[in-house]
Amino acid sequence: MKKIILFISISLFSWLGWWLGAPVGIMTGYFASVAGGMIGVYVGVKFNRAYLD
């Protein structure tokens, strides 16, 4: 279950980063997506520790 939550949070935040950065340019969208993925890892790990451990 922990890996599924982590996968969902990374995907969601990466998509959000792409959605916010893509109107500026493709590289901005890419880097915003990577940054969003890192934020997704952080949020997913915090959620797992708070609610699933």
MDTraj code that builds the backbone (N, CA, C; nanometers):
import mdtraj as md
import numpy as np

residues = "MET LYS LYS ILE ILE LEU PHE ILE SER ILE SER LEU PHE SER TRP LEU GLY TRP TRP LEU GLY ALA PRO VAL GLY ILE MET THR GLY TYR PHE ALA SER VAL ALA GLY GLY MET ILE GLY VAL TYR VAL GLY VAL LYS PHE ASN ARG ALA TYR LEU ASP".split()
xyz = np.array([
    [0.0815, -0.1190, 0.0000],
    [0.0000, 0.0000, 0.0000],
    [0.0865, 0.1263, 0.0000],
    [0.2002, 0.1192, 0.0685],
    [0.2880, 0.2359, 0.0757],
    [0.3415, 0.2748, -0.0614],
    [0.3773, 0.1765, -0.1419],
    [0.4304, 0.2056, -0.2750],
    [0.3230, 0.2636, -0.3655],
    [0.2010, 0.2201, -0.3490],
    [0.0912, 0.2739, -0.4303],
    [0.0674, 0.4201, -0.3954],
    [0.0667, 0.4530, -0.2671],
    [0.0485, 0.5924, -0.2241],
    [0.1629, 0.6778, -0.2771],
    [0.2841, 0.6274, -0.2704],
    [0.4001, 0.7016, -0.3199],
    [0.3904, 0.7225, -0.4708],
    [0.3515, 0.6202, -0.5441],
    [0.3356, 0.6310, -0.6888],
    [0.2290, 0.7346, -0.7256],
    [0.1174, 0.7316, -0.6547],
    [0.0087, 0.8266, -0.6827],
    [0.0520, 0.9690, -0.6512],
    [0.1187, 0.9899, -0.5386],
    [0.1597, 1.1258, -0.5030],
    [0.2659, 1.1797, -0.5992],
    [0.3603, 1.0962, -0.6422],
    [0.4604, 1.1404, -0.7396],
    [0.3928, 1.1745, -0.8717],
    [0.3030, 1.0905, -0.9169],
    [0.2348, 1.1158, -1.0434],
    [0.1510, 1.2425, -1.0382],
    [0.0792, 1.2611, -0.9297],
    [-0.0072, 1.3781, -0.9158],
    [0.0732, 1.5078, -0.9134],
    [0.1785, 1.5125, -0.8340],
    [0.2569, 1.6343, -0.8237],
    [0.3407, 1.6591, -0.9495],
    [0.3847, 1.5531, -1.0173],
    [0.4558, 1.5714, -1.1444],
    [0.3622, 1.6290, -1.2498],
    [0.2412, 1.5763, -1.2551],
    [0.1433, 1.6293, -1.3496],
    [0.1118, 1.7752, -1.3191],
    [0.0977, 1.8076, -1.1914],
    [0.0698, 1.9455, -1.1524],
    [0.1847, 2.0378, -1.1929],
    [0.3076, 1.9938, -1.1725],
    [0.4233, 2.0722, -1.2139],
    [0.4266, 2.0930, -1.3643],
    [0.3967, 1.9883, -1.4392],
    [0.3937, 2.0015, -1.5849],
    [0.2834, 2.0985, -1.6266],
    [0.1682, 2.0857, -1.5654],
    [0.0546, 2.1704, -1.5989],
    [0.0857, 2.3184, -1.5727],
    [0.1591, 2.3449, -1.4653],
    [0.1943, 2.4831, -1.4336],
    [0.3092, 2.5360, -1.5200],
    [0.4033, 2.4512, -1.5564],
    [0.5219, 2.4980, -1.6279],
    [0.5139, 2.4925, -1.7787],
    [0.4316, 2.4058, -1.8335],
    [0.4264, 2.3875, -1.9786],
    [0.3837, 2.5112, -2.0568],
    [0.2938, 2.5949, -2.0070],
    [0.2595, 2.7149, -2.0850],
    [0.3785, 2.8086, -2.1088],
    [0.4783, 2.8044, -2.0215],
    [0.5963, 2.8893, -2.0374],
    [0.6880, 2.8317, -2.1454],
    [0.7065, 2.7014, -2.1439],
    [0.7934, 2.6355, -2.2417],
    [0.8090, 2.4894, -2.2050],
    [0.8595, 2.4108, -2.2990],
    [0.8690, 2.2669, -2.2749],
    [0.9747, 2.2338, -2.1680],
    [1.0860, 2.3056, -2.1669],
    [1.1879, 2.2784, -2.0652],
    [1.1421, 2.3254, -1.9274],
    [1.0701, 2.4345, -1.9226],
    [1.0145, 2.4791, -1.7948],
    [0.9146, 2.3772, -1.7431],
    [0.8340, 2.3233, -1.8328],
    [0.7405, 2.2182, -1.7939],
    [0.8117, 2.0950, -1.7422],
    [0.9209, 2.0581, -1.8090],
    [0.9975, 1.9414, -1.7661],
    [1.0564, 1.9615, -1.6267],
    [1.1232, 2.0756, -1.6061],
    [1.1856, 2.0992, -1.4757],
    [1.0821, 2.1184, -1.3655],
    [0.9698, 2.1790, -1.3978],
    [0.8626, 2.1917, -1.2995],
    [0.8051, 2.0540, -1.2663],
    [0.7997, 1.9659, -1.3646],
    [0.7521, 1.8302, -1.3418],
    [0.8481, 1.7523, -1.2515],
    [0.9769, 1.7690, -1.2742],
    [1.0767, 1.7031, -1.1888],
    [1.0671, 1.7556, -1.0457],
    [1.0555, 1.8875, -1.0327],
    [1.0416, 1.9465, -0.8994],
    [0.9128, 1.8987, -0.8331],
    [0.8061, 1.8897, -0.9102],
    [0.6806, 1.8383, -0.8568],
    [0.6930, 1.6933, -0.8122],
    [0.7691, 1.6149, -0.8875],
    [0.7922, 1.4761, -0.8472],
    [0.8668, 1.4657, -0.7156],
    [0.9644, 1.5545, -0.6961],
    [1.0367, 1.5543, -0.5679],
    [0.9451, 1.5942, -0.4522],
    [0.8595, 1.6903, -0.4774],
    [0.7623, 1.7289, -0.3752],
    [0.6657, 1.6124, -0.3495],
    [0.6296, 1.5412, -0.4559],
    [0.5436, 1.4245, -0.4410],
    [0.6060, 1.3149, -0.3568],
    [0.7361, 1.2944, -0.3706],
    [0.8059, 1.1968, -0.2860],
    [0.7973, 1.2398, -0.1405],
    [0.8231, 1.3663, -0.1147],
    [0.8187, 1.4179, 0.0224],
    [0.6792, 1.4008, 0.0820],
    [0.5782, 1.4416, 0.0087],
    [0.4408, 1.4328, 0.0588],
    [0.3995, 1.2872, 0.0781],
    [0.4358, 1.2009, -0.0161],
    [0.4007, 1.0598, -0.0044],
    [0.4651, 0.9926, 0.1153],
    [0.5917, 1.0223, 0.1402],
    [0.6612, 0.9642, 0.2555],
    [0.6010, 1.0165, 0.3856],
    [0.5727, 1.1464, 0.3915],
    [0.5121, 1.2030, 0.5119],
    [0.3743, 1.1413, 0.5376],
    [0.2957, 1.1226, 0.4325],
    [0.1640, 1.0611, 0.4466],
    [0.1769, 0.9178, 0.4968],
    [0.2700, 0.8419, 0.4381],
    [0.2900, 0.7035, 0.4811],
    [0.3305, 0.6954, 0.6266],
    [0.4205, 0.7816, 0.6702],
    [0.4647, 0.7781, 0.8095],
    [0.3545, 0.8209, 0.9050],
    [0.2719, 0.9159, 0.8637],
    [0.1681, 0.9680, 0.9526],
    [0.0479, 0.8732, 0.9634],
    [0.0107, 0.8076, 0.8547],
    [-0.1140, 0.7342, 0.8541],
    [-0.1018, 0.5838, 0.8336],
    [0.0106, 0.5364, 0.7802],
    [0.0186, 0.3927, 0.7484],
    [0.1203, 0.3165, 0.8331],
    [0.2002, 0.3835, 0.9115],
    [0.2955, 0.3106, 0.9966],
    [0.2353, 0.2730, 1.1277],
])
top = md.Topology()
chain = top.add_chain()
for i, resn in enumerate(residues, 1):
    res = top.add_residue(resn, chain, resSeq=i)
    for name in ("N", "CA", "C"):
        top.add_atom(name, md.element.get_by_symbol(name[0]), res)
traj = md.Trajectory(xyz[None], top)
